[in-house]
Amino acid sequence: MGGVSKQILEKFSLDSNTLPITRLFGTDGIRSKAGELLNANFALQLGYWVGTVLQEQANERGAVVIGQDSRNSSDMLAMAMSSGLTAAGLEVWHLGLCPTPCVAAVTNTTDAIGGIMISASHNPPEDNGIKFFNSKGIKLADNLAQEIETRLRANYNNFNCADTANQWGKHYYRPGLIDNYTAMVQRSLIPNLNFQGMKIVLDLAWGASVNLAPVMFEQLGAEVILLHQLPDGDRINVNCGSTHLDTLRQAMLEHQANLGFAFDGDADRVMAVDCQGRVVDGDYILYLWGNKLKEQGELPDDLIIATVMANLGFERAWQQTGGKLIRTAVGDRHVQAEMWRTGAMLGGEQSGHILCHHHGVSGDGIQTALHLASLVAQSGASLTQLVNSSFQTYPQILRNVRVECREKRSQWQECELIQKAISQAETAMGNEGRILVRASGTEPVIRVMVEAINQELTNHWTDQLVRVVETNLAV
């Protein structure tokens, strides 16, 4: 072996000590800075074990669907995952650039045995992630994720794929399958829907929605104004998209538009903005869509599934209409699981991750935006009027405290001073507020959320708790 080749192999070979001791799978698959944990060698081995476990579940060699967002590292990770999957004897159908719900839909509507999306969602460009779906287009259950991780760790030092010699799989580039997804979304809308006369601004975040969302709104007759409308791996989510709404709010006022929608990098979530530049988050979308479904008799038990982040104002207003609300842990996979358990047809997150089982199996920002625009078009009222007649939110503040140490983040609940501070705040607020402190499953932060009946209480306890978390974990 030549010197250069040996150096390259040494550079990219990893041993088990390089894997973090904490669990690899977080709230939404595996996520980290690209090139660190998520490098080509790791992705290849991960792909092999994902392929092996999926085959055992399906009891057959089948195809796995792969999609990706526009990040610079997404090609590398998609190709490495494909290498691992084909080494395990599987066929790979590579969609290329597409939203996460597209991968879920294509997987669900074909004979694929699983799906993979390469994306870090709303994270900055230097991050990336890998999300996994079973044959029904639903995110992998914990036990399967744990089995994949167990095999990956056990074999990381001495990985080889000799067992599948002469049974290699094939890689196919199949962007035409994206049409299956767009057709599914279009079928979910009411017949003869027309957005003529509506001016709609779309913030595409330089991400996965750029090729699909504009066309789908324009086909329905809307005048569409585009922001951040090209696939750009250097700028995906940078000061734009569903987590940075200032540009969209400004564009709404400048163009005197009726509606605005901002997607995240992989377009599985959406945030709306009304004609006054006011943010309409997932709580409002759930309330408005829930009311529409309830009126149509299409909301079993008048039940909505939300997360612990859902605003108290939303919960109490929905209960006043006779509706029921069940909260889950943060993450659309938890919402999805509770929807299957209860038979609920609508659920989602305040962050704009909305699932409607009438129309699909995953959170879908484009589909949600189209349905909210449809609701506005059918009502004869503006989004502003609909929101004004819905509910008032309680003042809520969410602050992120950056904690680089993975172990500190995973063990934050063991800190007595933090627990004491939370207990003091909860006792002081009583029924007039609530507190949620948690480690993010997608970013290196501890999230501190405080919600109270007035802004003064919210500000006070947010500052107090953030100070305690910073003092005990951030240094």
VOTORGU-720640 format. One record per residue: y negated, z, x negated of N, C-alpha, C in turn. Coordinates in steps of 0.2 Angstrom, whole numbers, padded with zeros to 4 digits, always signed. Layout:
residues N
YZXYZXYZX...
***
This chain:
residues 475
+0006+0000-0004+0000+0000+0000-0006+0000-0004-0011-0004-0003-0017-0005-0007-0021+0001-0006-0026+0002-0011-0030+0008-0011-0035+0009-0005-0038+0003-0003-0042+0003+0002-0039+0005+0009-0033+0002+0010-0029+0003+0016-0027+0011+0016-0025+0013+0011-0023+0020+0011-0029+0025+0012-0035+0023+0010-0041+0027+0011-0042+0027+0018-0042+0021+0021-0043+0020+0028-0039+0024+0033-0032+0024+0031-0027+0028+0035-0028+0035+0034-0030+0037+0028-0031+0045+0027-0038+0047+0031-0043+0042+0031-0049+0044+0035-0047+0045+0042-0043+0041+0045-0042+0041+0052-0036+0045+0054-0032+0048+0050-0026+0052+0052-0028+0059+0053-0026+0062+0058-0028+0068+0060-0022+0073+0061-0022+0079+0059-0017+0084+0060-0019+0088+0066-0014+0092+0068-0015+0096+0074-0021+0101+0074-0023+0103+0068-0028+0107+0067-0035+0104+0069-0035+0098+0069-0042+0095+0071-0043+0095+0079-0037+0096+0083-0038+0097+0090-0041+0103+0092-0046+0104+0096-0048+0110+0098-0043+0115+0101-0044+0121+0100-0038+0126+0103-0039+0127+0110-0045+0125+0113-0046+0126+0120-0043+0119+0123-0042+0120+0130-0039+0114+0134-0043+0108+0133-0040+0102+0132-0043+0096+0131-0046+0093+0138-0042+0094+0143-0044+0092+0150-0049+0096+0153-0055+0094+0155-0060+0098+0158-0061+0096+0165-0067+0097+0168-0068+0096+0175-0066+0089+0177-0067+0084+0173-0067+0077+0174-0064+0073+0168-0057+0075+0167-0054+0071+0161-0056+0074+0155-0056+0070+0149-0058+0072+0143-0064+0070+0141-0069+0074+0138-0075+0071+0136-0078+0075+0130-0081+0071+0126-0084+0073+0119-0088+0068+0116-0091+0070+0111-0095+0065+0107-0090+0059+0104-0092+0053+0105-0088+0048+0103-0087+0048+0095-0081+0047+0093-0080+0047+0085-0078+0054+0083-0079+0059+0087-0077+0065+0085-0070+0066+0088-0069+0070+0093-0062+0071+0096-0060+0064+0099-0065+0060+0102-0063+0054+0105-0064+0048+0100-0059+0048+0095-0059+0042+0091-0053+0038+0092-0052+0032+0088-0047+0027+0090-0040+0030+0089-0039+0034+0084-0032+0037+0083-0030+0042+0089-0035+0046+0091-0034+0051+0096-0032+0047+0103-0036+0041+0104-0035+0038+0110-0029+0034+0110-0027+0031+0105-0020+0028+0104-0015+0033+0106-0015+0038+0103-0009+0043+0104-0010+0046+0111-0016+0047+0114-0016+0049+0121-0014+0044+0126-0015+0037+0124-0013+0032+0128-0005+0032+0129-0002+0033+0123+0005+0033+0123+0008+0038+0127+0005+0044+0127+0008+0050+0131+0006+0049+0138+0000+0047+0139-0001+0045+0146+0004+0040+0149+0005+0035+0146+0009+0030+0148+0016+0033+0149+0019+0037+0144+0025+0040+0145+0026+0044+0151+0021+0048+0152+0021+0053+0158+0021+0049+0164+0016+0044+0165+0016+0040+0171+0022+0037+0173+0025+0034+0167+0032+0030+0169+0037+0035+0171+0037+0041+0169+0042+0046+0171+0041+0048+0178+0035+0049+0180+0033+0050+0187+0035+0044+0192+0033+0038+0190+0035+0033+0194+0042+0030+0193+0045+0032+0188+0052+0030+0187+0053+0023+0186+0048+0020+0183+0048+0013+0182+0042+0011+0177+0043+0005+0174+0038+0002+0169+0033-0002+0174+0027+0000+0174+0022-0003+0178+0016-0005+0174+0011-0006+0178+0004-0008+0175-0001-0002+0176-0005-0001+0171-0011+0004+0171-0017+0000+0171-0022+0002+0176-0028-0002+0176-0033+0002+0172-0037-0002+0168-0042+0001+0164-0049-0002+0165-0054+0003+0166-0061+0000+0167-0065+0004+0162-0071+0002+0161-0076+0005+0157-0083+0005+0159-0087+0009+0156-0094+0009+0157-0097+0005+0151-0104+0005+0150-0107+0001+0145-0108+0004+0138-0106+0010+0137-0107+0013+0131-0104+0009+0125-0108+0010+0119-0105+0006+0113-0098+0008+0111-0096+0014+0113-0089+0016+0111-0084+0015+0116-0086+0012+0121-0081+0011+0127-0076+0006+0125-0078+0000+0122-0073-0005+0120-0068-0002+0115-0070+0002+0110-0066+0005+0105-0060+0009+0109-0063+0013+0113-0058+0018+0117-0054+0014+0121-0056+0009+0125-0052+0005+0130-0046+0002+0126-0048-0001+0120-0043-0005+0116-0038+0000+0113-0040+0006+0111-0036+0010+0108-0031+0013+0113-0034+0015+0119-0029+0017+0125-0024+0012+0127-0027+0005+0127-0022+0000+0128-0017-0001+0123-0018+0000+0117-0013+0000+0112-0008+0005+0113-0010+0011+0115-0005+0017+0116-0001+0015+0122-0004+0013+0127+0000+0011+0133+0005+0006+0132+0003+0000+0129+0007-0005+0128+0013-0003+0123+0011+0002+0118+0016+0004+0114+0022+0008+0118+0019+0011+0124+0024+0015+0128+0028+0010+0133+0026+0004+0132+0030-0001+0136+0027-0003+0142+0020-0001+0143+0017-0003+0150+0013-0009+0149+0011-0012+0155+0007-0017+0156+0000-0015+0157-0005-0017+0154-0012-0015+0155-0016-0021+0158-0020-0019+0164-0024-0023+0167-0031-0021+0166-0035-0024+0161-0042-0022+0159-0047-0026+0164-0051-0022+0167-0056-0024+0172-0062-0026+0168-0063-0022+0162-0070-0023+0159-0075-0018+0162-0081-0020+0162-0087-0016+0165-0086-0015+0172-0086-0009+0175-0085-0008+0182-0086-0001+0184-0088+0001+0190-0088+0008+0192-0082+0012+0192-0082+0018+0191-0076+0022+0191-0072+0021+0198-0076+0021+0204-0072+0020+0210-0069+0014+0211-0071+0009+0207-0067+0002+0207-0060+0003+0204-0060+0007+0198-0053+0008+0195-0049+0012+0200-0051+0017+0203-0048+0021+0208-0045+0016+0214-0050+0012+0216-0048+0007+0222-0043+0002+0220-0044-0001+0214-0039-0006+0212-0032-0003+0211-0032+0003+0208-0026+0006+0207-0022+0008+0213-0026+0010+0218-0023+0012+0225-0021+0006+0229-0024+0000+0228-0022-0006+0232-0018-0011+0229-0015-0009+0223-0010-0013+0219-0004-0009+0218+0001-0012+0214+0007-0009+0212+0006-0005+0206+0000-0004+0203-0001-0001+0197+0001+0006+0198+0004+0009+0192+0006+0016+0192+0001+0021+0190-0005+0019+0188-0010+0023+0186-0016+0020+0184-0022+0023+0183-0028+0020+0182-0032+0025+0176-0036+0021+0172-0040+0025+0167-0047+0022+0167-0052+0027+0167-0059+0025+0166-0062+0028+0160-0065+0023+0156-0068+0025+0150-0075+0026+0151-0078+0032+0152-0084+0034+0154-0086+0041+0153-0092+0043+0151-0094+0050+0151-0099+0051+0157-0099+0047+0162-0102+0048+0168-0110+0048+0167-0113+0054+0168-0120+0055+0167-0122+0057+0160-0118+0058+0156-0119+0061+0149-0123+0056+0145-0126+0058+0139-0130+0053+0135-0126+0048+0132-0129+0043+0129-0125+0037+0126-0120+0039+0120-0121+0044+0116-0117+0046+0111-0111+0049+0113-0110+0051+0119-0104+0054+0122-0100+0049+0125-0093+0051+0126-0089+0046+0130-0084+0051+0133-0080+0048+0138-0074+0052+0141-0069+0047+0144-0064+0050+0146-0058+0047+0148-0055+0050+0155-0056+0046+0160-0053+0049+0167-0047+0046+0169-0043+0050+0172-0036+0047+0174-0034+0048+0181-0031+0042+0184-0029+0042+0191-0022+0041+0192-0019+0044+0197-0012+0042+0198-0011+0036+0202-0006+0034+0205-0005+0027+0208-0008+0027+0214-0011+0032+0217-0014+0032+0224-0022+0032+0222-0024+0032+0216-0031+0032+0214-0034+0038+0214-0030+0044+0214-0033+0051+0214-0032+0053+0207-0037+0057+0206-0037+0060+0199-0031+0065+0198-0028+0064+0192-0022+0067+0190-0022+0075+0192-0016+0077+0194-0015+0084+0195-0015+0088+0189-0016+0094+0189-0017+0099+0183-0010+0099+0179-0004+0099+0183+0002+0099+0180+0003+0093+0175+0001+0087+0178+0002+0081+0174-0002+0081+0168-0009+0083+0169-0013+0083+0163-0011+0088+0158-0008+0094+0160-0005+0098+0155+0001+0096+0152+0005+0092+0155+0011+0089+0152+0009+0084+0147+0004+0080+0148+0001+0075+0143-0001+0078+0137-0005+0084+0138-0008+0087+0133-0003+0091+0129+0002+0094+0132+0007+0097+0128+0011+0092+0123+0013+0086+0126+0016+0081+0122+0012+0079+0116+0005+0078+0118+0001+0075+0113+0000+0080+0107-0001+0087+0109-0001+0092+0103+0005+0093+0099+0011+0092+0103+0017+0093+0099+0019+0088+0094+0016+0082+0095+0018+0076+0091+0012+0073+0087+0007+0077+0087+0001+0074+0084+0002+0073+0076+0005+0077+0073+0006+0076+0066+0011+0071+0064+0016+0070+0068+0021+0065+0066+0022+0060+0072+0017+0057+0074+0017+0052+0079+0020+0046+0077+0025+0043+0081+0027+0036+0080+0030+0034+0087+0030+0028+0088+0032+0025+0094+0038+0020+0093+0043+0022+0089+0048+0018+0087+0053+0018+0093+0053+0023+0098+0058+0023+0103+0057+0017+0108+0051+0014+0108+0050+0008+0113+0050+0001+0109+0053+0001+0103+0053-0005+0099+0057-0011+0103+0054-0017+0103+0056-0022+0107+0055-0022+0114+0051-0017+0117+0050-0016+0124+0042-0015+0125+0038-0018+0120+0031-0018+0120+0028-0021+0127+0023-0017+0129+0020-0020+0135+0015-0025+0134+0011-0028+0139+0006-0033+0138-0001-0031+0140-0006-0034+0137-0013-0032+0139-0016-0039+0142-0018-0038+0148-0021-0043+0152-0029-0042+0154-0033-0046+0153-0040-0045+0155-0041-0048+0162-0042-0044+0167-0041-0046+0174-0048-0043+0178-0054-0046+0176-0060-0044+0180-0060-0046+0187-0055-0051+0188-0055-0054+0195-0053-0048+0200-0049-0043+0198-0047-0038+0202-0053-0034+0205-0059-0034+0202-0065-0031+0204-0066-0033+0211-0065-0039+0213-0066-0042+0220-0062-0038+0225-0057-0035+0223-0053-0031+0228-0057-0025+0230-0061-0022+0225-0065-0016+0226-0071-0018+0231-0075-0023+0229-0081-0025+0233-0079-0027+0240-0073-0030+0241-0071-0032+0248-0069-0025+0252-0066-0020+0248-0065-0014+0252-0072-0011+0254-0077-0011+0250-0083-0008+0251-0086-0011+0257-0086-0018+0257-0089-0022+0262-0085-0021+0269-0079-0020+0269-0075-0018+0275-0077-0012+0278-0079-0007+0274-0081+0000+0276-0087+0000+0280-0091-0005+0280-0098-0006+0283-0097-0008+0291-0102-0007+0295-0101-0009+0302-0102-0017+0302-0099-0020+0307-0100-0027+0307-0107-0029+0308-0109-0035+0305-0116-0038+0306-0122-0033+0304-0120-0029+0299-0125-0024+0296-0131-0029+0293-0137-0027+0294-0142-0031+0291-0148-0026+0289-0150-0027+0282-0155-0023+0279-0162-0027+0279-0162-0033+0282-0168-0037+0282-0174-0032+0284-0180-0033+0280-0186-0029+0282-0186-0023+0278-0180-0021+0274-0180-0015+0270-0181-0017+0263-0186-0013+0260-0187-0014+0253-0183-0008+0249-0179-0009+0245-0174-0004+0242-0175-0005+0234-0176+0001+0231-0176+0001+0224-0170+0004+0221-0167+0001+0216-0160+0003+0213-0161+0005+0206-0160+0011+0204-0160+0013+0197-0152+0012+0195-0151+0008+0190-0144+0006+0188-0142+0010+0182-0147+0013+0179-0145+0018+0173-0142+0014+0167-0143+0007+0166-0140+0003+0161-0133+0004+0161-0130+0005+0167-0123+0007+0167-0118+0003+0170-0113+0006+0174-0107+0002+0176-0109-0002+0183-0114+0000+0186-0116-0003+0193-0120-0009+0192-0122-0011+0186-0127-0017+0186-0125-0023+0189-0118-0025+0188-0116-0031+0191-0114-0031+0198-0114-0026+0201-0111-0025+0208-0116-0023+0213-0120-0017+0212-0124-0015+0217-0130-0019+0219-0133-0023+0215-0139-0027+0217-0136-0033+0222-0131-0036+0220-0128-0041+0224-0126-0039+0231-0123-0033+0231-0121-0030+0238-0127-0029+0243-0132-0026+0240-0138-0025+0244-0142-0031+0246-0142-0036+0241-0145-0042+0243-0142-0046+0248-0135-0046+0248-0131-0050+0253-0132-0047+0260-0134-0041+0260-0136-0038+0267-0143-0039+0269-0147-0043+0265-0154-0045+0267-0159-0041+0264-0158-0035+0260-0163-0031+0258-0167-0034+0252-0173-0033+0252-0177-0034+0246-0176-0029+0241-0173-0031+0235-0171-0026+0230-0175-0026+0224-0177-0021+0222-0181-0020+0216-0177-0016+0211-0176-0019+0205-0171-0016+0200-0174-0012+0194-0171-0007+0193-0173-0003+0187-0167-0002+0182-0168-0003+0176-0163-0002+0171-0157-0006+0173-0158-0012+0173-0153-0016+0177-0148-0020+0172-0148-0019+0166-0143-0022+0161-0138-0017+0158-0132-0020+0156-0128-0015+0153-0130-0014+0146-0132-0008+0144-0135-0006+0138-0132+0000+0135-0128+0000+0130-0124+0006+0128-0129+0010+0124-0135+0008+0121-0139+0012+0118-0144+0017+0123-0144+0014+0129-0149+0017+0133-0146+0020+0140-0139+0020+0141-0136+0022+0147-0138+0029+0148-0141+0030+0154-0143+0037+0157-0149+0040+0153-0152+0037+0148-0158+0039+0145-0164+0039+0149-0166+0045+0151-0172+0046+0156-0172+0041+0162-0166+0040+0164-0165+0036+0170-0158+0038+0174-0157+0035+0179-0151+0037+0183-0151+0043+0187-0146+0045+0190-0145+0050+0195-0148+0057+0192-0148+0058+0186-0150+0065+0183-0158+0064+0180-0161+0059+0181-0168+0058+0179-0171+0054+0184-0174+0057+0189-0177+0053+0195-0184+0051+0194-0188+0053+0189-0195+0052+0189-0197+0045+0190-0193+0041+0186-0195+0033+0186-0194+0030+0193-0188+0032+0196-0187+0030+0203-0192+0032+0208-0194+0039+0207-0199+0041+0212-0206+0038+0211-0207+0036+0205-0214+0033+0204-0213+0025+0206-0207+0022+0205-0207+0015+0208-0207+0015+0216-0204+0020+0219-0204+0020+0226-0211+0020+0229-0216+0024+0226-0223+0025+0228-0226+0018+0226-0225+0016+0220-0229+0010+0218-0227+0004+0222-0221+0003+0224-0219-0003+0228-0219-0002+0235-0221+0004+0237-0220+0006+0244-0214+0004+0248-0209+0007+0244-0202+0005+0247-0199+0010+0252-0194+0007+0255-0191+0012+0261-0186+0017+0258-0182+0014+0253-0177+0018+0251-0176+0017+0243-0174+0022+0240-0172+0022+0233-0165+0025+0231-0162+0022+0227-0155+0025+0225-0154+0025+0217-0152+0030+0214-0151+0031+0207-0144+0032+0206-0140+0028+0202-0133+0029+0201-0132+0032+0194-0127+0036+0192-0126+0038+0186-0122+0032+0182-0120+0034+0175-0118+0029+0171-0111+0025+0173-0107+0029+0177-0101+0026+0180-0101+0025+0187-0107+0026+0190-0108+0024+0197-0103+0028+0202-0101+0034+0201-0097+0037+0206-0101+0042+0209-0107+0043+0208-0112+0047+0211-0119+0043+0212-0122+0046+0217-0129+0043+0218-0134+0048+0221-0140+0048+0219-0145+0052+0222-0150+0047+0226-0153+0049+0231-0158+0045+0235-0165+0048+0234-0170+0043+0236-0177+0045+0236-0180+0042+0242-0184+0046+0245-0187+0043+0251-0194+0040+0250-0197+0037+0255-0203+0033+0254-0209+0038+0251-0208+0044+0252-0213+0049+0249-0212+0051+0242-0206+0048+0239-0204+0050+0232-0200+0057+0232-0198+0059+0238-0194+0065+0238-0187+0064+0237-0184+0069+0233-0177+0068+0231-0172+0070+0237-0167+0066+0239-0163+0067+0244-0156+0068+0241-0153+0074+0240-0147+0075+0236-0141+0075+0240-0135+0076+0237-0129+0076+0240-0128+0081+0246-0132+0086+0246-0132+0091+0252-0135+0087+0258-0140+0084+0257-0143+0080+0263-0139+0074+0265-0136+0071+0260-0132+0065+0262-0126+0068+0266-0123+0073+0264-0117+0076+0268-0119+0078+0275-0125+0081+0275-0127+0083+0282-0129+0077+0287-0132+0072+0284-0134+0066+0288-0128+0062+0290-0123+0061+0285-0117+0057+0286-0113+0061+0291-0112+0068+0289-0108+0072+0293-0110+0072+0301-0116+0072+0302-0119+0072+0309-0117+0065+0312-0118+0060+0309-0116+0053+0311-0109+0053+0313-0104+0055+0309-0097+0055+0310-0095+0060+0316-0099+0066+0316-0097+0070+0321-0099+0067+0328-0105+0064+0329-0107+0061+0335-0102+0055+0337-0098+0052+0332-0094+0047+0333-0087+0050+0335-0086+0056+0334-0079+0059+0335-0075+0058+0329-0077+0057+0323-0073+0055+0317-0074+0060+0312-0075+0066+0314-0075+0072+0309-0071+0077+0311-0065+0077+0309-0060+0082+0312-0062+0089+0311-0062+0093+0316-0064+0100+0316-0072+0101+0314-0075+0096+0314-0082+0096+0312-0083+0099+0305-0078+0098+0300-0078+0101+0294-0080+0096+0288-0084+0099+0284-0086+0096+0278-0084+0101+0272-0082+0098+0267-0080+0101+0261-0085+0100+0255-0088+0106+0253-0093+0106+0248-0091+0110+0242-0095+0111+0237-0094+0115+0231-0098+0122+0232-0097+0126+0227-0101+0132+0226-0108+0131+0225-0110+0124+0223-0117+0123+0221-0121+0121+0228-0117+0120+0233-0121+0118+0239-0126+0123+0241-0132+0120+0244-0137+0125+0245-0136+0129+0252-0138+0135+0252-0137+0139+0257-0141+0137+0264-0146+0133+0262-0150+0130+0268-0146+0125+0272-0142+0121+0268-0138+0116+0270-0132+0119+0274-0129+0124+0271-0123+0128+0274-0125+0131+0281-0130+0134+0281-0132+0138+0287-0134+0133+0293-0138+0128+0291-0140+0123+0296-0134+0119+0299-0129+0117+0294-0123+0114+0297-0119+0119+0301-0119+0125+0300-0115+0130+0304-0119+0130+0311-0126+0130+0311-0129+0130+0317-0128+0124+0322-0126+0119+0319-0124+0113+0323-0117+0114+0326-0113+0119+0324-0106+0120+0326-0101+0118+0321-0104+0116+0315-0100+0113+0310-0097+0118+0306-0092+0117+0302-0089+0121+0297-0089+0119+0290-0090+0123+0285-0091+0121+0278-0086+0125+0274-0082+0122+0270-0078+0126+0265-0080+0124+0258-0081+0129+0254-0083+0128+0247-0078+0128+0242-0078+0124+0237-0073+0124+0232-0077+0125+0225-0072+0125+0220-0075+0125+0213-0079+0118+0212-0083+0118+0207-0087+0112+0205-0082+0107+0203-0083+0100+0205-0079+0095+0202-0076+0091+0208-0077+0085+0209-0075+0081+0214-0067+0081+0215-0063+0083+0210-0056+0083+0211-0054+0089+0215-0058+0095+0214-0057+0101+0218-0059+0099+0226-0064+0096+0227-0066+0094+0233-0061+0089+0236-0058+0084+0233-0053+0080+0235-0047+0084+0237-0045+0089+0233-0039+0092+0234-0040+0096+0241-0045+0099+0242-0047+0103+0248-0047+0098+0254-0049+0092+0253-0049+0088+0259-0042+0086+0261-0038+0085+0256-0031+0083+0257-0028+0089+0261-0029+0095+0258-0026+0101+0261-0028+0102+0268-0034+0101+0270-0037+0103+0277-0037+0097+0281-0036+0091+0279-0037+0085+0283-0044+0083+0284-0049+0086+0280-0056+0084+0281-0057+0077+0279-0062+0074+0282-0063+0067+0280-0070+0066+0276-0074+0071+0275-0080+0070+0272-0081+0076+0267-0083+0075+0261-0084+0081+0256-0088+0078+0250-0091+0083+0246-0094+0080+0241-0098+0086+0237-0102+0084+0233-0106+0088+0228-0114+0087+0229-0118+0092+0228-0125+0092+0228-0127+0086+0223-0124+0085+0218-0126+0080+0213-0125+0073+0215-0122+0072+0221-0122+0065+0224-0115+0062+0223-0110+0066+0222-0103+0064+0222-0100+0065+0229-0100+0059+0233-0098+0060+0240-0091+0056+0241-0087+0060+0245-0080+0057+0246-0080+0056+0254-0078+0050+0256-0077+0049+0263-0070+0046+0264-0065+0050+0266-0058+0047+0267-0057+0042+0272-0062+0041+0276-0062+0035+0281-0062+0028+0277-0065+0028+0271-0066+0022+0267-0064+0022+0260-0061+0027+0257-0059+0027+0251-0056+0033+0248-0053+0033+0242-0050+0039+0239-0054+0042+0234-0060+0040+0232-0064+0043+0227-0071+0043+0229-0075+0047+0225-0082+0047+0225-0085+0040+0223-0090+0038+0227-0092+0031+0226-0099+0031+0227-0103+0030+0222-0110+0030+0223-0113+0024+0227-0110+0018+0225-0113+0012+0228-0111+0012+0236-0105+0014+0237-0103+0014+0244-0107+0019+0248-0108+0025+0245-0112+0030+0248-0119+0028+0250-0122+0024+0245-0129+0022+0246-0129+0017+0251-0124+0012+0252-0124+0007+0257-0124+0011+0264-0119+0016+0264-0119+0019+0271-0125+0023+0273-0128+0026+0268-0134+0030+0269-0140+0025+0272-0140+0019+0268-0145+0014+0270-0143+0012+0277-0137+0011+0279-0134+0009+0285-0136+0014+0291-0136+0020+0289-0137+0025+0294-0145+0025+0295-0149+0024+0290-0156+0023+0291-0158+0017+0296-0154+0011+0294-0156+0005+0298-0154+0006+0305-0148+0009+0307-0146+0010+0314-0150+0015+0317-0153+0020+0314-0157+0025+0317-0163+0023+0320-0166+0018+0317-0173+0016+0319-0179+0021+0316-0176+0026+0312-0181+0031+0309-0181+0030+0302-0186+0033+0298-0186+0032+0291-0181+0038+0288-0180+0037+0282-0176+0042+0278-0180+0049+0278-0186+0048+0278-0191+0054+0278-0190+0058+0284-0190+0054+0290-0190+0057+0296-0183+0061+0297-0178+0057+0295-0171+0060+0296-0170+0067+0292-0173+0067+0286-0173+0073+0282-0177+0078+0285-0183+0077+0287-0187+0082+0290-0184+0085+0296-0180+0082+0300-0177+0084+0306-0170+0088+0304-0168+0088+0298-0161+0091+0296-0162+0098+0294-0164+0100+0288-0164+0107+0286-0169+0108+0280-0171+0114+0279-0175+0116+0273-0170+0120+0268-0171+0117+0262-0167+0120+0257-0169+0127+0255-0165+0131+0252-0167+0137+0249-0170+0135+0242-0175+0139+0239-0177+0137+0232-0171+0138+0228-0169+0133+0224-0163+0134+0219-0165+0131+0212-0163+0135+0207-0165+0133+0200-0158+0133+0197-0157+0127+0193-0151+0127+0189-0153+0126+0182-0152+0130+0177-0154+0130+0170-0147+0129+0166-0148+0125+0161-0142+0124+0156-0144+0127+0150-0139+0132+0147-0140+0135+0141-0135+0132+0136-0138+0128+0131-0133+0125+0127-0129+0130+0122-0123+0129+0122-0118+0134+0118-0113+0129+0115-0114+0128+0109-0110+0123+0105-0103+0125+0104-0102+0132+0103-0096+0134+0102-0091+0134+0108-0086+0130+0107-0081+0129+0113-0078+0136+0115-0076+0140+0110-0073+0146+0112-0078+0151+0116-0084+0151+0113-0089+0155+0117-0090+0153+0124-0090+0146+0125-0091+0144+0132-0085+0145+0136-0079+0145+0134-0073+0146+0138-0072+0153+0139-0075+0158+0135-0073+0165+0136-0080+0169+0138-0085+0165+0141-0091+0168+0142-0090+0174+0147-0085+0174+0152-0084+0179+0157-0082+0186+0154-0080+0186+0147-0078+0192+0144-0084+0196+0141-0090+0193+0142-0096+0196+0139-0098+0201+0144-0098+0208+0143-0100+0213+0147-0107+0213+0149-0111+0211+0144-0119+0211+0146-0121+0206+0151-0117+0200+0150-0119+0195+0155-0116+0197+0162-0110+0200+0162-0107+0202+0169-0112+0207+0172-0114+0212+0168-0118+0217+0171-0125+0214+0173-0128+0209+0170-0134+0206+0172-0133+0203+0179-0127+0199+0180-0126+0196+0186-0125+0201+0192-0121+0206+0190-0120+0211+0195-0127+0214+0198-0131+0216+0193-0138+0218+0195-0142+0214+0199-0142+0207+0197-0146+0202+0201-0143+0201+0208-0136+0201+0209-0133+0201+0215-0134+0207+0220-0134+0213+0217-0136+0219+0221-0143+0218+0223-0148+0216+0219-0155+0216+0221-0156+0211+0226-0153+0205+0226-0154+0200+0231-0151+0201+0238-0145+0204+0237-0141+0205+0243-0140+0199+0247-0141+0198+0254-0140+0192+0257-0145+0187+0257-0150+0189+0253-0156+0184+0252-0155+0179+0247-0149+0179+0243-0148+0174+0238-0141+0174+0235-0140+0170+0231-0134+0170+0227-0134+0167+0220-0129+0169+0216-0129+0167+0209-0123+0164+0207-0123+0159+0203-0117+0155+0200-0118+0154+0193-0114+0157+0189-0114+0156+0182-0107+0153+0180-0107+0147+0176-0101+0144+0175-0102+0140+0168-0096+0139+0165-0096+0134+0159-0095+0127+0162-0099+0123+0160-0098+0116+0162-0092+0113+0159-0089+0109+0163-0083+0106+0161-0084+0099+0158-0090+0097+0158-0092+0090+0155-0097+0090+0149-0100+0096+0148-0106+0096+0143-0105+0103+0140-0108+0103+0133-0107+0110+0130-0113+0115+0132-0113+0117+0138-0118+0121+0141-0115+0126+0146-0118+0132+0147-0117+0137+0152-0122+0135+0157-0120+0134+0163-0125+0133+0169-0126+0139+0173-0133+0141+0173-0135+0146+0177-0139+0144+0183-0136+0145+0189-0139+0143+0195-0141+0150+0199-0147+0150+0202-0150+0155+0206-0153+0152+0212-0151+0155+0218-0154+0152+0224-0156+0158+0228-0162+0158+0231-0164+0164+0235-0169+0162+0240-0171+0166+0245-0175+0165+0251-0182+0163+0249-0184+0165+0243-0191+0163+0241-0191+0161+0234-0196+0157+0232-0197+0155+0225-0198+0160+0220-0201+0166+0222-0202+0171+0217-0196+0175+0215-0192+0176+0220-0185+0179+0218-0181+0174+0214-0181+0168+0215-0177+0163+0212-0179+0163+0204-0186+0162+0203-0189+0162+0197-0187+0168+0192-0188+0174+0196-0187+0180+0192-0180+0181+0189-0175+0180+0194-0168+0181+0192-0165+0175+0187-0168+0169+0188-0166+0164+0184-0168+0166+0177-0174+0168+0176-0177+0169+0169-0173+0175+0166-0171+0180+0170-0168+0186+0168-0161+0184+0165-0157+0180+0169-0150+0178+0167-0150+0173+0161-0154+0168+0161-0154+0164+0156-0156+0167+0149-0160+0172+0149-0162+0176+0143-0156+0180+0141-0152+0183+0145-0146+0186+0143-0140+0182+0141-0140+0176+0144-0135+0171+0141-0137+0168+0134-0143+0167+0134-0145+0164+0127-0144+0169+0122-0146+0175+0123-0145+0181+0118-0138+0182+0116-0133+0181+0120-0127+0183+0119-0122+0178+0117-0124+0171+0119-0119+0166+0118-0122+0160+0114-0129+0159+0114-0132+0153+0111-0133+0154+0104-0133+0160+0101-0134+0161+0094-0128+0163+0090
***
